[in-house]
Amino acid sequence: MSGELLKNIDTELEGEVSKEPVERNRKSVIQTNCPQWLLNRDDSTEYGKVELISYYSNTTGSDRKANVLFPANYDIEKKYPVLYFLHGIFGDENSMIHDPNNKLDTIIGNLIAEKEIKEAIIVFPNMFAADNPDIQPGFSPEQVKPYDNFINDLVDDLVPFIEKTYPVLTGRDNRAVIGFSMGGRETIYIGLMRSDMFGSFAAIAPAPGLVPNRDMMMVHEGQFDSESEMNLKHTDSIPELFMICCGDIDEVVGQFPASYHRILDGNKVEHLWYEVPGANHDSFAIRSGFYNFLIRWEAINN
């Protein structure tokens, strides 16, 4: 469905909490607003627990932290697929899961409880993978490079730690990456560079910098030298799902997500692109992207 801008068919009234079934035609229809009932906690529903973990990173030469969201009925005798959720610039392992506006644990908990998706483990890492402790996040090429270095920490350190420590399914079909803003930019980069290792990706409001350009904060050198280089490295490992979305009034990243959609279209990288009506660089876009990714990842793994 390369480059198709799907139409919003969300007919729920604002505030309505009826548990209508999730749209089943997942390959041709996008419900751009996360259904309201998924945002409300039910006293009769169990929700997953979050655990703060630490692992050693050879990439940075230091101990690093991550939060792990386990499903409500977590069982060490089972095996679970794993989703890695990446935060935005200046964020850390707490930014996405502990922001109450995102409601990530509520959304996935309700989807699991209603049997709309299967259980999964979600890992929330600190994406600033600096090997020099004196470097802090900021708007300069030097201060942005640790975000670009996260791909090495993820592949060489975090994934092996998770798969050694917890009962998780291995293989690219059982690993996925989703990210917001700077995390969205890095998700696209990881998706294009390591589709052999991860099978599905979603970038929510991805930040500029994948190709050389300038925004209001800085000049970006570009992770790829040119638009033509922004392509799949492993052409024998096509992603099962490659999704990009953005709020249609995003005042932070503006038209950069749409430009990535255009570049991927031009490079014939199959992907799903849509805009979230009325969403800025905010939790409305995050919840929409998270919801739409989860139900499509579920469809792929069924």
TITORLUM-258331 format. One line per 2 residues: their letters; for each residue y, z, x of C-alpha. Coordinates in steps of 0.25 Angstrom, whole numbers, m for minus. Layout:
// residues N
a> Y Z X  ...
***
This chain:
// residues 302
ms> 0 0 0  9 m3 12
ge> 23 0 9  23 0 m6
ll> 33 9 m12  26 16 m23
kn> 32 20 m36  34 34 m41
id> 25 36 m53  28 51 m54
te> 30 54 m69  30 69 m68
le> 42 76 m73  49 85 m64
ge> 44 99 m65  31 95 m72
vs> 19 101 m67  7 95 m75
ke> m5 92 m66  m6 77 m68
pv> m16 71 m59  m12 65 m46
er> m10 50 m47  m24 43 m43
nr> m19 29 m39  m14 35 m25
ks> m14 21 m18  m4 15 m28
vi> 5 26 m34  14 36 m28
qt> 19 48 m36  31 50 m27
nc> 34 64 m32  24 75 m30
pq> 19 79 m44  26 92 m48
wl> 13 99 m51  9 99 m37
ln> 21 107 m33  18 119 m41
rd> 8 130 m37  m2 134 m47
ds> m7 149 m47  m21 144 m50
te> m21 135 m38  m24 139 m23
yg> m16 133 m12  m19 132 2
kv> m15 141 13  m7 138 26
el> m11 143 39  m2 142 52
is> m10 138 64  m8 136 79
yy> m14 126 88  m13 122 103
sn> m6 108 105  m9 101 118
tt> 1 91 114  12 101 115
gs> 6 112 124  8 123 114
dr> 3 130 102  7 124 89
ka> 7 128 74  3 121 61
nv> 1 126 47  m12 122 40
lf> m13 121 25  m27 124 20
pa> m32 120 6  m33 132 m4
ny> m49 132 m3  m49 130 12
di> m64 131 17  m68 130 31
ek> m81 123 26  m73 111 21
ky> m66 100 29  m52 96 25
pv> m43 84 28  m31 87 36
ly> m16 83 33  m6 86 44
fl> 8 88 38  20 85 48
hg> 34 92 46  48 86 48
if> 58 88 60  61 102 63
gd> 49 107 55  36 114 60
en> 22 118 54  29 126 43
sm> 39 115 38  30 108 28
ih> 20 118 23  30 130 22
dp> 41 122 15  40 127 0
nn> 46 114 m5  35 105 0
kl> 24 112 m8  14 106 1
dt> 3 117 m1  6 116 m16
ii> 5 101 m17  m9 100 m9
gn> m14 113 m16  m12 107 m30
li> m17 94 m26  m30 101 m21
ae> m31 110 m33  m30 98 m43
ke> m41 91 m34  m31 79 m32
ik> m34 80 m17  m44 87 m8
ea> m41 99 1  m34 96 14
ii> m28 104 26  m14 102 29
vf> m8 104 43  7 107 46
pn> 9 105 60  22 107 69
mf> 25 93 72  35 96 83
aa> 25 94 95  34 97 107
dn> 28 99 121  41 104 126
pd> 45 118 119  59 115 122
iq> 60 103 113  64 106 99
pg> 65 97 86  77 89 85
fs> 84 75 84  82 69 97
pe> 70 60 103  66 72 112
qv> 66 82 100  58 72 91
kp> 47 68 101  39 81 98
yd> 37 76 84  32 63 89
nf> 22 71 98  16 78 86
in> 6 66 85  m1 71 98
dl> m1 86 93  m7 82 80
vd> m18 72 86  m21 80 98
dl> m19 95 94  m17 98 80
vp> m28 89 73  m39 93 83
fi> m35 108 81  m35 107 65
ek> m49 99 66  m55 110 75
ty> m50 122 68  m51 118 53
pv> m61 111 44  m55 98 43
lt> m60 84 41  m58 75 53
gr> m55 60 54  m42 52 51
dn> m45 51 36  m45 67 35
ra> m32 68 43  m18 65 38
vi> m3 67 42  9 69 33
gf> 23 72 38  37 74 33
sm> 50 68 40  47 69 55
gg> 33 73 51  33 60 43
re> 38 52 55  27 58 63
ti> 16 55 52  19 41 53
yi> 18 41 68  5 48 67
gl> 0 39 56  3 26 64
mr> m2 32 78  m14 40 73
sd> m20 34 61  m33 35 68
mf> m33 50 67  m25 52 54
gs> m28 44 41  m17 47 32
fa> m2 49 34  11 52 25
ai> 25 52 30  35 59 21
ap> 50 55 25  46 51 39
ap> 58 53 49  64 42 58
gl> 59 40 72  46 32 71
vp> 53 20 76  66 19 84
nr> 78 22 75  90 31 73
dm> 93 41 62  104 51 59
mm> 98 61 69  93 53 81
vh> 88 41 87  73 39 86
eg> 66 33 98  54 30 89
qf> 40 33 89  36 19 88
ds> 45 9 97  47 m1 85
es> 44 m3 71  32 m12 74
em> 26 m1 82  26 8 70
nl> 12 4 67  m2 9 66
kh> m8 12 80  m22 13 75
td> m24 0 66  m38 3 64
si> m35 17 58  m26 13 46
pe> m20 26 39  m27 28 25
lf> m13 33 20  0 31 26
mi> 11 36 17  27 37 19
cc> 36 43 9  51 48 9
gd> 61 53 m1  70 42 m7
id> 82 50 m4  78 55 10
ev> 91 59 17  84 63 30
vg> 75 51 34  81 41 25
qf> 75 27 26  66 30 38
pa> 53 32 30  56 19 23
sy> 58 12 36  44 17 41
hr> 38 11 28  45 m2 31
il> 40 m2 46  26 2 42
dg> 26 m9 31  30 m19 42
nk> 19 m15 51  9 m16 40
ve> 5 m1 40  0 2 26
hl> 7 14 20  12 21 8
wy> 27 22 6  35 29 m5
ev> 48 36 m8  50 49 m15
pg> 60 48 m26  71 59 m25
an> 66 65 m12  74 68 0
hd> 68 73 14  62 84 6
sf> 50 91 0  50 81 m12
ai> 46 70 m2  36 79 5
rs> 29 83 m7  28 69 m12
gf> 23 64 1  13 75 2
yn> 8 73 m12  6 58 m11
fl> 0 59 3  m11 69 m2
ir> m16 62 m14  m17 49 m6
we> m24 56 6  m33 61 m4
ai> m36 48 m10  m39 42 4
nn> m49 54 7  m56 53 m6
***
